[in-house]
């Protein structure tokens, strides 16, 4: 080792000396170049060093790459922050991201801090942002296409297609009718009424399939007939609306009827080739490359080339690159997990990094200050009301005609009224084509925000009105006094298995009067439907396997949510559970197993809660009970349940004579084969190892007291169930 260090040191010294000699000799060559060295003012160096440093930073900031990086950092951070705020108030995160774009644009930051806005988003830098945003949209539309299962349009009843097409036709007619009154004052010069009317019609007809799918998933409707109906309608809406939009763009860009006809003909040929030539090839391709092990960089490069080539062809034809990206995603086969693997590799970069750039770029175009007069705000209100009436009534009334109940019809109408990101995509296309003026563009952006924000409250209002009109149909159920109902809530699948193992040992076969429900929550409401299906299957696999082995019925509930505790609390209230069982967790900056999200469970959920600290829990034979306060006696019913489930021995460690002479009585109440030992100690601090026991039962207050006095005490314990009783 010392020899290596010595050799390294000698080599470094020799090479350093050689470099010094080269530079010394090289300076003698400067005379041939007539280099003039600037004079250095030694007095001004100390005075202006900080100014020079700031000037250097300012100059580097205006470098295109540095400026773009700063812009992306600000955009991603602010969009993510506003997205989180939106989810906290019950809105889709896309609403917060759209608002973030409007705030960073001239409507807010540009109006209040014009110099800061000019520094961060100078006009000459917007072309770079636009290029990035368009590339992000191409990837996003590819993902949307992959999430869209075209086969459901074939499987679903004809009524869904009827509702879907009616929900496009009715708002389309209203949009064209509205354009008749807006054309003279608001349409840009050199834009025909045909182009303006066609585009206003399609802008009123769009439904945001991604946002709608996530709302259906969050509300637990995805596996219901109503959820299937809505998803089918939205899928048909997406396909139909994008086809109409492609035709509208072709007509607008072509100018003449002959050119438009040629564009539509070329588009038809392109679609036919993608569906009947490329897709069959991809089906065989996916059978070969159907696992992560087989999907290498060459395969990913091939898919990206297909995506980019499809987008390029549609741009070349004249129907916009986004349509090509959408169709490229739609023809990716559903067999095996090919789509899921592709979505995994693309989705995060597209949704987290590139898509927020599109929101901000849209915000930079949106000048709400242009709506300065009262009459403009009235026009904006008319636009919003027309959009709501067209989509809501255009979906709800046909749904009622084809046999849906009024409740389900209104739910369909409220969901189909969701515009979200898809509306912004269409509006930006119209703005780039020069069809929409800045005033109409601002009005339509506000319409997209309002119609998306109102979806959640509208659904809640429909439920409340339905419960008021039909109280017998409310989902609230009477308490089941004959069952002890346990809810196990978990994130990690392995913990779900452990919690079920523990819960099952609180009773004995055939588990009469005993019910277990498993709740698995993905802490992200923006999970795609494809990923959600995978997470649900993988999350419940260990639980279902153990339930099958134990021959115990377990109801499984899967949800996605940005607020884990709120979702569990709502489930507990709706199901009226007797006992909530969760795993312990440490917060990021603490070793406390009762900290972080567990702390919120303890403070916000009003039911009996058990927190399992797992240390290799297996069959429970020997129980340990720690009694350090009179309130700890509330743990005895849990001891009795474990005794019924097969536990054979209980050791009680008490700091006072809480049990006194009741030892024999307790033993008899449990079981004839169940033995009880009571150890009286002066303090709850037990010095010997407790790991010979299978499970320690302790109240939350006693656990916190003991671990505070001796943090290392917990390491001596076996698997521990910390119970928070409701007083």
C-alpha positions as CSV (number, residue, x, y, z in Angstrom):
1,X,0.0,0.0,0.0
2,X,2.8,2.4,1.0
3,X,4.7,1.5,-2.2
4,X,1.6,2.4,-4.3
5,X,1.3,5.8,-2.6
6,X,4.9,6.5,-3.1
7,X,4.8,5.6,-6.8
8,X,1.7,7.7,-7.3
9,X,3.3,10.7,-5.6
10,X,6.4,10.5,-7.7
11,X,4.4,10.2,-11.0
12,X,2.3,13.3,-10.0
13,X,5.4,15.4,-9.2
14,X,7.2,14.4,-12.4
15,X,4.1,15.1,-14.6
16,X,3.4,18.4,-12.8
17,X,7.0,19.6,-13.4
18,X,6.8,18.6,-17.1
19,X,3.5,20.6,-17.5
20,X,5.1,23.6,-15.9
21,X,8.1,23.4,-18.3
22,X,5.7,23.1,-21.3
23,X,3.7,26.2,-20.4
24,X,6.9,28.1,-19.6
25,X,8.3,27.3,-23.0
26,X,5.0,28.0,-24.7
27,X,4.8,31.6,-23.4
28,X,7.9,32.4,-25.4
29,X,5.8,31.7,-28.5
30,X,3.3,34.5,-27.7
31,X,5.7,37.1,-29.2
32,X,4.8,35.8,-32.7
33,X,1.1,36.6,-32.1
34,X,1.4,40.2,-31.1
35,X,-0.8,39.6,-28.0
36,X,-1.6,42.8,-26.1
37,X,-2.2,42.2,-22.4
38,X,-4.7,44.5,-20.7
39,X,-3.5,46.7,-17.9
40,X,-4.8,45.7,-14.5
41,X,-5.9,48.3,-12.0
42,X,-5.0,46.8,-8.7
43,X,-7.0,49.5,-6.8
44,X,-10.3,48.7,-8.5
45,X,-10.0,45.0,-8.2
46,X,-10.9,44.9,-4.5
47,X,-13.6,47.5,-4.9
48,X,-15.5,45.9,-7.8
49,X,-14.9,42.2,-7.2
50,X,-18.4,41.6,-6.1
51,X,-19.8,43.7,-8.9
52,X,-17.7,41.8,-11.4
53,X,-19.0,38.5,-10.0
54,X,-22.6,39.6,-10.3
55,X,-22.0,40.8,-13.8
56,X,-20.4,37.5,-14.7
57,X,-23.5,35.6,-13.3
58,X,-25.8,38.0,-15.3
59,X,-23.9,37.4,-18.5
60,X,-23.9,33.6,-18.0
61,X,-27.6,33.7,-17.2
62,X,-28.4,35.1,-20.6
63,X,-26.6,32.2,-22.3
64,X,-29.4,30.2,-24.0
65,X,-28.7,27.0,-22.2
66,X,-28.4,28.6,-18.8
67,X,-31.6,30.6,-19.3
68,X,-33.5,27.5,-20.5
69,X,-32.3,25.5,-17.5
70,X,-33.5,28.3,-15.1
71,X,-36.9,28.4,-16.9
72,X,-37.4,24.7,-16.6
73,X,-36.4,24.6,-12.9
74,X,-38.9,27.4,-12.1
75,X,-41.6,25.8,-14.3
76,X,-41.3,22.3,-12.9
77,X,-41.1,23.5,-9.3
78,X,-44.0,25.9,-9.5
79,X,-46.2,23.5,-11.5
80,X,-45.5,20.7,-9.1
81,X,-46.2,22.9,-6.1
82,X,-49.5,24.2,-7.5
83,X,-50.4,20.6,-8.5
84,X,-50.0,19.5,-4.9
85,X,-52.1,22.4,-3.7
86,X,-54.8,21.5,-6.2
87,X,-55.0,17.9,-5.0
88,X,-55.2,19.1,-1.3
89,X,-58.4,21.0,-2.1
90,X,-59.9,18.1,-4.0
91,X,-59.0,19.2,-7.6
92,X,-57.1,17.2,-10.2
93,X,-53.4,18.2,-10.2
94,X,-53.7,19.3,-13.8
95,X,-55.9,22.2,-12.6
96,X,-53.0,23.5,-10.4
97,X,-50.5,23.1,-13.2
98,X,-52.7,25.1,-15.6
99,X,-53.1,27.8,-13.0
100,X,-49.3,27.8,-12.5
101,X,-48.9,28.5,-16.2
102,X,-51.4,31.4,-16.1
103,X,-49.7,32.8,-12.9
104,X,-46.2,32.7,-14.4
105,X,-47.5,34.4,-17.6
106,X,-48.3,38.1,-18.3
107,X,-51.6,37.8,-16.4
108,X,-50.0,37.8,-12.9
109,X,-46.2,37.8,-12.7
110,X,-45.9,39.8,-16.0
111,X,-48.4,42.3,-14.7
112,X,-47.0,42.7,-11.1
113,X,-43.3,42.1,-11.8
114,X,-42.7,43.0,-15.5
115,X,-39.0,43.3,-15.1
116,X,-38.7,39.9,-13.5
117,X,-40.9,38.4,-16.1
118,X,-38.8,40.0,-18.9
119,X,-35.6,38.6,-17.2
120,X,-36.9,35.0,-16.8
121,X,-39.0,34.7,-20.0
122,X,-37.7,37.1,-22.6
123,X,-39.5,36.9,-25.9
124,X,-36.5,35.6,-27.8
125,X,-36.4,32.5,-25.4
126,X,-39.9,31.4,-26.0
127,X,-39.0,29.5,-29.2
128,X,-36.9,27.1,-27.1
129,X,-39.8,26.6,-24.6
130,X,-42.2,26.1,-27.5
131,X,-40.1,23.4,-29.0
132,X,-39.7,21.6,-25.7
133,X,-43.4,21.9,-25.0
134,X,-44.3,20.5,-28.4
135,X,-42.0,17.5,-27.9
136,X,-43.5,16.9,-24.5
137,X,-47.0,17.0,-26.0
138,X,-45.9,14.5,-28.7
139,X,-44.8,12.1,-25.9
140,X,-48.0,12.8,-23.9
141,X,-50.3,12.1,-26.8
142,X,-48.4,8.9,-27.4
143,X,-49.1,7.8,-23.8
144,X,-52.8,8.8,-24.2
145,X,-53.0,6.7,-27.3
146,X,-51.5,3.7,-25.4
147,X,-53.9,4.1,-22.5
148,X,-56.9,4.1,-24.9
149,X,-58.1,0.5,-25.5
150,X,-59.8,0.7,-28.9
151,X,-61.3,-2.8,-28.3
152,X,-63.6,-1.5,-25.6
153,X,-65.4,0.4,-28.3
154,X,-66.3,-2.9,-29.9
155,X,-67.2,-4.7,-26.6
156,X,-69.4,-2.0,-25.1
157,X,-73.1,-1.6,-25.9
158,X,-74.3,0.6,-28.7
159,X,-75.8,3.0,-26.2
160,X,-72.3,4.2,-25.1
161,X,-71.4,5.1,-28.7
162,X,-74.8,6.9,-29.0
163,X,-74.1,9.0,-25.9
164,X,-70.6,9.7,-27.0
165,X,-71.5,11.0,-30.4
166,X,-74.4,13.0,-29.1
167,X,-72.0,14.6,-26.5
168,X,-69.9,15.7,-29.4
169,X,-72.6,16.8,-31.9
170,X,-74.7,18.9,-29.4
171,X,-71.8,21.0,-28.1
172,X,-70.3,21.2,-31.6
173,X,-73.6,22.8,-32.9
174,X,-73.7,25.2,-30.0
175,X,-70.0,26.1,-30.6
176,X,-70.6,26.9,-34.2
177,X,-73.8,28.8,-33.3
178,X,-71.8,30.9,-30.7
179,X,-69.1,31.6,-33.3
180,X,-71.8,33.3,-35.4
181,X,-72.1,36.0,-32.7
182,X,-68.4,36.2,-32.0
183,X,-67.0,36.2,-35.5
184,X,-67.2,39.9,-36.4
185,X,-65.7,41.3,-33.2
186,X,-63.3,38.6,-32.1
187,X,-62.2,36.5,-35.1
188,X,-58.7,37.5,-36.4
189,X,-58.5,39.2,-39.8
190,X,-58.0,37.0,-42.9
191,X,-59.8,34.1,-41.1
192,X,-62.9,32.8,-42.7
193,X,-66.1,32.2,-40.8
194,X,-65.9,28.5,-41.9
195,X,-62.5,28.1,-40.2
196,X,-63.5,30.0,-37.1
197,X,-66.8,28.2,-36.7
198,X,-65.4,24.7,-37.3
199,X,-62.7,25.3,-34.7
200,X,-65.0,26.8,-32.1
201,X,-67.3,23.8,-32.5
202,X,-64.5,21.3,-31.9
203,X,-63.1,23.4,-29.0
204,X,-66.5,23.1,-27.3
205,X,-66.7,19.3,-27.9
206,X,-63.5,18.1,-26.3
207,X,-63.5,15.8,-23.2
208,X,-60.3,15.2,-21.3
209,X,-60.0,11.4,-21.3
210,X,-56.9,11.3,-19.0
211,X,-58.4,13.5,-16.3
212,X,-61.8,11.8,-16.6
213,X,-60.2,8.3,-16.3
214,X,-58.4,9.3,-13.1
215,X,-61.5,10.8,-11.5
216,X,-63.4,7.6,-12.3
217,X,-60.6,5.6,-10.7
218,X,-60.3,7.9,-7.6
219,X,-64.1,7.6,-6.9
220,X,-64.0,3.8,-7.2
221,X,-66.2,3.7,-10.3
222,X,-63.8,2.0,-12.7
223,X,-65.2,-1.5,-12.1
224,X,-68.9,-0.4,-12.1
225,X,-71.2,-0.4,-15.1
226,X,-71.4,3.4,-14.8
227,X,-67.6,3.7,-14.8
228,X,-67.3,1.5,-17.9
229,X,-70.0,3.5,-19.6
230,X,-68.2,6.8,-19.0
231,X,-64.8,5.5,-19.9
232,X,-66.2,4.1,-23.2
233,X,-68.0,7.4,-24.0
234,X,-64.8,9.3,-23.3
235,X,-62.7,6.9,-25.4
236,X,-65.1,7.2,-28.3
237,X,-65.1,11.0,-27.7
238,X,-61.3,11.1,-28.0
239,X,-61.2,9.1,-31.2
240,X,-64.0,11.0,-32.8
241,X,-62.9,14.5,-31.7
242,X,-59.4,14.0,-32.9
243,X,-60.5,12.7,-36.3
244,X,-62.8,15.8,-36.6
245,X,-60.0,18.0,-35.5
246,X,-57.6,16.5,-38.1
247,X,-60.3,17.2,-40.8
248,X,-60.8,20.8,-39.5
249,X,-57.0,21.4,-39.5
250,X,-56.8,20.0,-43.0
251,X,-59.5,22.3,-44.3
252,X,-58.1,25.4,-42.6
253,X,-54.5,24.8,-43.7
254,X,-55.3,23.7,-47.2
255,X,-57.3,26.8,-48.1
256,X,-59.0,25.4,-51.2
257,X,-61.5,22.6,-51.4
258,X,-59.2,20.5,-53.7
259,X,-56.3,20.9,-51.3
260,X,-58.5,20.0,-48.3
261,X,-59.8,16.9,-50.1
262,X,-56.3,15.8,-50.9
263,X,-55.2,16.3,-47.3
264,X,-58.2,14.2,-46.0
265,X,-57.5,11.5,-48.6
266,X,-53.8,11.3,-47.6
267,X,-54.9,11.2,-43.9
268,X,-57.3,8.3,-44.7
269,X,-54.5,6.3,-46.4
270,X,-52.1,7.0,-43.5
271,X,-54.7,5.8,-40.9
272,X,-55.4,2.7,-43.0
273,X,-51.7,1.9,-43.2
274,X,-51.2,2.3,-39.5
275,X,-54.2,0.1,-38.6
276,X,-53.9,-2.6,-41.2
277,X,-50.1,-2.8,-41.8
278,X,-48.2,-1.4,-38.9
279,X,-50.4,-2.7,-36.1
280,X,-50.4,-6.4,-37.2
281,X,-46.6,-6.2,-37.3
282,X,-46.5,-4.7,-33.8
283,X,-48.7,-7.5,-32.5
284,X,-46.1,-10.0,-33.6
285,X,-43.3,-7.7,-32.4
286,X,-44.9,-7.5,-28.9
287,X,-45.1,-11.2,-28.6
288,X,-41.3,-11.5,-29.0
289,X,-40.5,-8.5,-26.8
290,X,-43.0,-9.0,-24.1
291,X,-40.9,-8.7,-20.9
292,X,-38.4,-6.2,-19.5
293,X,-35.6,-8.7,-20.0
294,X,-36.1,-8.7,-23.7
295,X,-36.8,-4.9,-24.2
296,X,-33.4,-3.4,-24.8
297,X,-32.4,0.0,-26.1
298,X,-32.7,-1.1,-29.7
299,X,-36.4,-1.9,-29.1
300,X,-37.0,1.4,-27.4
301,X,-35.3,3.2,-30.2
302,X,-37.5,1.4,-32.7
303,X,-40.7,2.5,-30.8
304,X,-39.4,6.1,-30.6
305,X,-38.7,6.1,-34.3
306,X,-42.2,4.8,-35.0
307,X,-43.6,7.6,-32.8
308,X,-41.5,10.4,-34.3
309,X,-42.1,9.1,-37.9
310,X,-45.8,8.9,-37.4
311,X,-45.8,12.5,-35.9
312,X,-43.7,13.7,-38.8
313,X,-45.9,12.2,-41.5
314,X,-49.1,13.8,-40.0
315,X,-47.3,17.1,-39.8
316,X,-46.2,16.7,-43.4
317,X,-49.8,15.8,-44.5
318,X,-51.1,18.9,-42.7
319,X,-53.1,17.4,-39.7
320,X,-50.6,18.2,-36.9
321,X,-47.9,16.0,-35.3
322,X,-50.0,15.4,-32.2
323,X,-52.5,13.3,-34.2
324,X,-49.7,11.1,-35.5
325,X,-48.4,10.6,-31.9
326,X,-51.8,9.7,-30.7
327,X,-52.4,7.1,-33.4
328,X,-49.0,5.6,-32.9
329,X,-49.8,5.1,-29.2
330,X,-53.3,3.7,-30.0
331,X,-52.0,0.9,-32.3
332,X,-49.5,-0.4,-29.7
333,X,-50.9,-3.8,-28.9
334,X,-52.3,-4.6,-25.5
335,X,-51.1,-8.2,-25.4
336,X,-49.0,-9.1,-22.3
337,X,-47.2,-6.1,-20.7
338,X,-45.7,-4.5,-23.7
339,X,-47.7,-1.2,-23.2
340,X,-47.0,-1.1,-19.5
341,X,-43.3,-1.4,-20.0
342,X,-43.2,1.4,-22.6
343,X,-45.4,3.7,-20.5
344,X,-43.0,3.2,-17.6
345,X,-40.1,4.4,-19.6
346,X,-41.8,7.4,-21.1
347,X,-44.5,8.7,-18.7
348,X,-42.4,10.3,-16.0
349,X,-40.2,12.4,-18.3
350,X,-43.2,13.5,-20.3
351,X,-45.6,14.3,-17.4
352,X,-43.2,15.6,-14.8
353,X,-40.6,17.4,-16.9
354,X,-41.9,18.4,-20.3
355,X,-45.6,18.8,-19.9
356,X,-45.4,21.6,-17.3
357,X,-43.5,23.5,-19.9
358,X,-46.5,23.3,-22.1
359,X,-48.8,24.7,-19.3
360,X,-46.5,27.6,-18.7
361,X,-46.1,28.3,-22.4
362,X,-49.9,28.4,-22.7
363,X,-49.9,30.7,-19.7
364,X,-47.4,33.0,-21.4
365,X,-49.9,33.3,-24.3
366,X,-52.9,33.8,-22.0
367,X,-53.4,37.5,-21.2
368,X,-56.4,37.7,-19.0
369,X,-55.7,41.5,-18.8
370,X,-57.1,41.7,-22.3
371,X,-60.6,41.1,-20.8
372,X,-60.6,44.6,-19.3
373,X,-64.1,45.7,-20.2
374,X,-67.2,44.4,-18.5
375,X,-68.7,43.4,-21.8
376,X,-65.7,41.1,-22.5
377,X,-66.2,39.3,-19.1
378,X,-69.9,38.9,-20.1
379,X,-68.8,37.3,-23.3
380,X,-66.4,35.1,-21.4
381,X,-69.3,34.0,-19.1
382,X,-71.4,33.2,-22.1
383,X,-68.6,31.1,-23.6
384,X,-68.3,29.1,-20.3
385,X,-72.0,28.6,-19.9
386,X,-72.3,27.5,-23.5
387,X,-69.5,25.0,-23.0
388,X,-71.1,23.6,-19.8
389,X,-74.6,23.4,-21.3
390,X,-73.4,21.8,-24.5
391,X,-71.3,19.0,-22.9
392,X,-73.4,18.4,-19.8
393,X,-76.8,18.3,-21.4
394,X,-75.4,16.8,-24.6
395,X,-74.2,13.8,-22.5
396,X,-76.9,13.6,-19.7
397,X,-80.0,13.7,-21.9
398,X,-78.9,11.0,-24.4
399,X,-77.8,8.9,-21.5
400,X,-81.3,9.1,-20.0
401,X,-82.9,8.3,-23.3
402,X,-80.8,5.1,-23.7
403,X,-82.0,3.9,-20.3
404,X,-79.7,5.3,-17.7
405,X,-81.2,6.6,-14.4
406,X,-81.3,10.4,-13.9
407,X,-78.5,10.0,-11.2
408,X,-76.2,8.1,-13.6
409,X,-77.1,10.4,-16.5
410,X,-76.1,13.5,-14.5
411,X,-72.9,11.8,-13.4
412,X,-72.0,11.0,-17.0
413,X,-72.8,14.6,-18.0
414,X,-70.6,16.0,-15.2
415,X,-67.7,13.8,-16.1
416,X,-67.9,14.4,-19.8
417,X,-67.8,18.1,-19.1
418,X,-64.2,17.8,-18.0
419,X,-61.9,19.6,-20.4
420,X,-58.5,19.6,-18.8
421,X,-55.3,19.4,-20.7
422,X,-56.8,18.1,-23.9
423,X,-58.7,21.4,-24.3
424,X,-55.4,23.4,-24.0
425,X,-53.9,21.2,-26.7
426,X,-56.7,22.1,-29.1
427,X,-56.7,25.8,-28.2
428,X,-52.9,26.0,-28.8
429,X,-53.3,24.4,-32.2
430,X,-56.0,27.0,-33.0
431,X,-53.8,29.9,-31.7
432,X,-50.8,28.7,-33.8
433,X,-53.0,28.5,-36.9
434,X,-54.1,32.0,-36.3
435,X,-57.8,31.0,-35.9
436,X,-58.2,32.3,-32.3
437,X,-57.5,35.8,-31.3
438,X,-55.7,36.5,-28.0
439,X,-59.0,37.6,-26.4
440,X,-60.9,34.4,-27.4
441,X,-57.8,32.3,-26.5
442,X,-57.9,33.8,-23.0
443,X,-61.6,33.1,-22.6
444,X,-61.3,29.5,-23.8
445,X,-58.4,28.9,-21.4
446,X,-60.5,30.1,-18.5
447,X,-63.4,27.9,-19.8
448,X,-61.0,24.9,-19.7
449,X,-60.0,25.7,-16.1
450,X,-63.6,26.3,-14.9
451,X,-65.1,23.2,-16.5
452,X,-62.3,21.0,-15.1
453,X,-62.6,22.5,-11.6
454,X,-66.3,22.0,-11.4
455,X,-66.3,18.3,-12.1
456,X,-65.5,17.2,-8.5
457,X,-68.0,19.6,-6.8
458,X,-70.7,18.7,-9.4
459,X,-70.3,15.0,-8.7
460,X,-70.6,15.7,-4.9
461,X,-73.7,17.8,-5.4
462,X,-75.3,15.1,-7.6
463,X,-74.7,12.6,-4.8
464,X,-76.1,14.8,-2.1
465,X,-79.2,15.6,-4.2
466,X,-79.7,11.9,-4.9
467,X,-79.4,11.0,-1.2
468,X,-81.9,13.7,-0.3
469,X,-84.4,12.6,-2.9
470,X,-83.9,8.9,-2.3
471,X,-82.6,8.4,1.2
472,X,-83.2,4.6,1.0
473,X,-80.5,4.4,-1.7
474,X,-77.8,6.0,0.3
475,X,-74.6,4.0,0.6
476,X,-74.5,4.3,4.4
477,X,-75.2,0.9,6.0
478,X,-76.4,0.1,9.4
479,X,-73.7,-1.2,11.9
480,X,-73.3,-4.9,11.8
481,X,-73.4,-5.9,15.5
482,X,-72.7,-9.5,14.7
483,X,-69.3,-9.0,13.1
484,X,-65.9,-7.7,14.2
485,X,-64.7,-5.9,11.2
486,X,-60.9,-5.3,10.7
487,X,-59.4,-3.0,8.0
488,X,-55.8,-3.6,7.2
489,X,-54.2,-0.7,5.3
490,X,-50.9,-1.1,3.6
491,X,-48.6,0.3,0.9
492,X,-45.9,-2.4,0.6
493,X,-47.4,-5.8,-0.5
494,X,-45.2,-7.7,2.0
495,X,-46.6,-5.7,4.9
496,X,-50.1,-6.4,3.7
497,X,-49.4,-10.1,4.1
498,X,-48.0,-9.6,7.6
499,X,-51.0,-7.5,8.6
500,X,-53.4,-10.2,7.3
501,X,-51.4,-12.9,9.2
502,X,-51.8,-10.9,12.4
503,X,-55.5,-10.1,11.8
504,X,-56.3,-13.7,11.1
505,X,-54.9,-14.7,14.5
506,X,-57.4,-12.6,16.2
507,X,-60.1,-15.3,15.6
508,X,-60.3,-18.9,14.7
509,X,-61.7,-20.9,11.8
510,X,-64.3,-20.9,10.4
511,X,-64.0,-17.2,11.3
512,X,-67.7,-16.7,12.0
513,X,-68.7,-13.1,13.0
514,X,-65.3,-11.9,11.8
515,X,-64.5,-9.9,8.7
516,X,-61.3,-8.6,7.2
517,X,-61.0,-5.9,4.5
518,X,-57.7,-5.2,2.8
519,X,-57.0,-1.6,1.6
520,X,-54.1,-0.9,-0.7
521,X,-53.5,2.7,-1.7
522,X,-51.1,4.0,-4.3
523,X,-50.0,7.5,-2.9
524,X,-50.4,9.1,-6.3
525,X,-53.7,10.2,-7.9
526,X,-51.9,10.7,-11.3
527,X,-51.3,7.0,-11.8
528,X,-52.3,6.0,-15.3
529,X,-55.1,3.3,-15.6
530,X,-52.5,0.9,-17.1
531,X,-50.2,1.3,-14.1
532,X,-53.1,1.2,-11.6
533,X,-54.2,-2.3,-12.8
534,X,-50.6,-3.5,-12.4
535,X,-50.2,-2.0,-8.9
536,X,-53.6,-3.4,-7.8
537,X,-52.7,-7.0,-9.0
538,X,-49.2,-6.8,-7.5
539,X,-50.3,-5.2,-4.3
540,X,-52.9,-7.8,-3.4
541,X,-51.1,-10.9,-4.7
542,X,-49.4,-11.8,-1.3
543,X,-52.7,-11.0,0.6
544,X,-54.8,-13.2,-1.7
545,X,-52.2,-16.0,-1.6
546,X,-52.2,-16.1,2.2
547,X,-56.0,-15.7,2.4
548,X,-56.3,-18.8,0.2
549,X,-54.0,-20.7,2.4
550,X,-55.9,-19.7,5.6
551,X,-59.3,-20.2,3.8
552,X,-60.4,-16.8,5.0
553,X,-62.5,-14.4,2.9
554,X,-60.9,-11.0,2.4
555,X,-62.5,-8.1,0.6
556,X,-59.9,-6.1,-1.3
557,X,-60.2,-2.3,-2.0
558,X,-57.7,-0.5,-4.2
559,X,-57.5,3.3,-4.4
560,X,-55.2,6.0,-5.7
561,X,-54.8,9.2,-3.7
562,X,-52.4,12.1,-2.9
563,X,-53.7,12.1,0.7
564,X,-53.2,8.7,2.1
565,X,-54.6,9.4,5.6
566,X,-57.7,11.2,4.3
567,X,-58.5,8.2,2.0
568,X,-58.1,5.7,4.9
569,X,-60.2,7.9,7.1
570,X,-63.0,8.1,4.5
571,X,-62.9,4.3,4.1
572,X,-63.1,3.7,7.9
573,X,-66.1,6.0,8.1
574,X,-67.9,4.5,5.2
575,X,-67.3,0.9,6.3
576,X,-67.7,1.6,10.0
577,X,-64.7,-0.6,10.9
578,X,-64.0,-1.7,14.5
579,X,-60.2,-1.9,14.2
580,X,-57.7,-0.4,11.8
581,X,-54.4,-2.3,11.4
582,X,-51.4,-0.6,9.8
583,X,-47.6,-1.0,9.7
584,X,-45.2,1.2,11.5
585,X,-43.3,3.9,9.6
586,X,-40.5,6.3,10.3
587,X,-40.5,9.8,9.0
588,X,-37.7,11.0,6.8
589,X,-35.8,12.9,9.5
590,X,-36.7,10.7,12.6
591,X,-36.2,7.2,13.9
592,X,-39.6,7.3,15.7
593,X,-41.8,4.5,14.4
594,X,-44.9,6.4,15.5
595,X,-43.9,9.5,13.5
596,X,-44.6,10.6,9.9
597,X,-47.8,9.4,8.4
598,X,-48.5,7.1,11.4
599,X,-48.8,10.3,13.6
600,X,-51.5,11.6,11.3
601,X,-53.4,8.3,11.5
602,X,-53.4,8.5,15.3
603,X,-54.6,12.1,15.4
604,X,-57.1,12.1,12.6
605,X,-58.8,8.7,12.5
606,X,-61.4,8.0,15.2
607,X,-61.3,4.3,15.6
608,X,-59.3,1.6,17.4
609,X,-55.8,1.5,15.7
610,X,-53.1,-1.1,15.9
611,X,-49.6,-0.4,14.6
612,X,-47.5,-3.4,13.9
613,X,-43.7,-3.2,14.3
614,X,-42.7,-6.4,12.5
615,X,-39.6,-8.3,13.5
616,X,-40.4,-11.5,11.7
617,X,-43.9,-12.2,13.0
618,X,-45.0,-15.7,12.6
619,X,-47.4,-18.0,14.5
620,X,-48.4,-16.3,17.8
621,X,-48.1,-18.7,20.8
622,X,-46.6,-16.6,23.5
623,X,-48.0,-13.1,24.2
624,X,-46.4,-10.4,26.3
625,X,-48.6,-7.6,27.8
626,X,-47.1,-4.5,29.3
627,X,-49.3,-2.6,31.8
628,X,-48.1,0.7,33.1
629,X,-51.3,2.8,33.6
630,X,-54.9,2.0,34.4
631,X,-55.9,2.7,30.8
632,X,-53.8,-0.2,29.6
633,X,-56.4,-2.6,30.8
634,X,-58.3,-1.8,27.6
635,X,-55.8,-4.2,25.9
636,X,-57.3,-7.2,27.6
637,X,-60.0,-7.8,24.9
638,X,-57.2,-8.0,22.3
639,X,-55.5,-10.7,24.5
640,X,-58.7,-12.6,24.5
641,X,-59.0,-12.4,20.7
642,X,-55.5,-13.8,20.3
643,X,-56.2,-16.5,22.7
644,X,-59.2,-17.5,20.6
645,X,-56.9,-17.4,17.6
646,X,-54.5,-20.0,19.0
647,X,-52.2,-18.1,21.5
648,X,-51.4,-20.4,24.5
649,X,-49.6,-18.3,27.0
650,X,-49.7,-14.7,28.3
651,X,-47.0,-13.0,30.4
652,X,-48.1,-9.7,32.0
653,X,-45.5,-7.2,33.1
654,X,-47.2,-4.6,35.4
655,X,-45.8,-1.7,37.3
656,X,-48.8,-1.7,39.7
657,X,-51.2,-4.4,40.9
658,X,-53.6,-3.7,38.0
659,X,-54.6,-7.4,37.8
660,X,-54.3,-8.1,41.5
661,X,-56.3,-11.3,42.3
662,X,-58.0,-11.3,38.9
663,X,-55.3,-13.5,37.4
664,X,-57.2,-16.8,37.7
665,X,-60.5,-15.2,36.6
666,X,-58.8,-13.8,33.5
667,X,-57.3,-17.1,32.7
668,X,-60.7,-18.8,32.9
669,X,-62.3,-16.3,30.7
670,X,-59.8,-16.8,28.0
671,X,-59.5,-20.6,27.6
672,X,-58.7,-23.7,29.7
673,X,-55.5,-24.2,27.7
674,X,-54.4,-20.6,28.1
675,X,-52.0,-19.9,30.9
676,X,-51.2,-16.5,32.5
677,X,-48.2,-15.3,34.4
678,X,-48.0,-11.9,36.1
679,X,-44.7,-10.2,36.9
680,X,-44.8,-7.2,39.2
681,X,-42.0,-4.7,38.5
682,X,-41.2,-1.2,39.9
683,X,-40.8,0.3,36.4
684,X,-41.9,-0.5,32.9
685,X,-38.2,-0.5,31.9
686,X,-37.6,-4.2,31.6
687,X,-33.9,-5.0,31.5
688,X,-33.9,-8.5,30.1
689,X,-34.5,-9.5,26.5
690,X,-38.1,-10.1,25.5
691,X,-37.4,-11.7,22.1
692,X,-38.4,-15.1,23.3
693,X,-42.1,-14.0,22.9
694,X,-44.0,-13.9,19.6
695,X,-45.8,-10.6,20.1
696,X,-45.8,-7.7,22.6
697,X,-49.0,-5.8,23.2
698,X,-48.6,-2.3,24.5
699,X,-50.7,0.9,24.5
700,X,-49.5,3.9,22.5
701,X,-49.0,6.0,25.6
702,X,-46.9,3.4,27.4
703,X,-44.9,2.7,24.3
704,X,-44.1,6.4,23.8
705,X,-43.2,6.7,27.5
706,X,-40.9,3.7,27.6
707,X,-39.1,4.5,24.3
708,X,-38.6,8.1,25.4
709,X,-36.9,7.0,28.7
710,X,-34.9,4.3,26.9
711,X,-34.7,4.5,23.1
712,X,-32.8,1.2,22.9
713,X,-35.6,-0.6,24.8
714,X,-37.4,-1.2,21.5
715,X,-34.5,-3.2,20.1
716,X,-35.0,-5.8,22.9
717,X,-38.7,-6.4,21.9
718,X,-40.2,-9.0,19.7
719,X,-42.8,-8.0,17.0
720,X,-44.9,-5.4,18.7
721,X,-48.5,-4.3,18.3
722,X,-49.0,-0.8,19.6
723,X,-52.7,-0.1,20.2
724,X,-54.4,3.3,20.3
725,X,-57.8,2.8,22.0
726,X,-60.7,5.2,21.6
727,X,-61.6,6.6,25.0
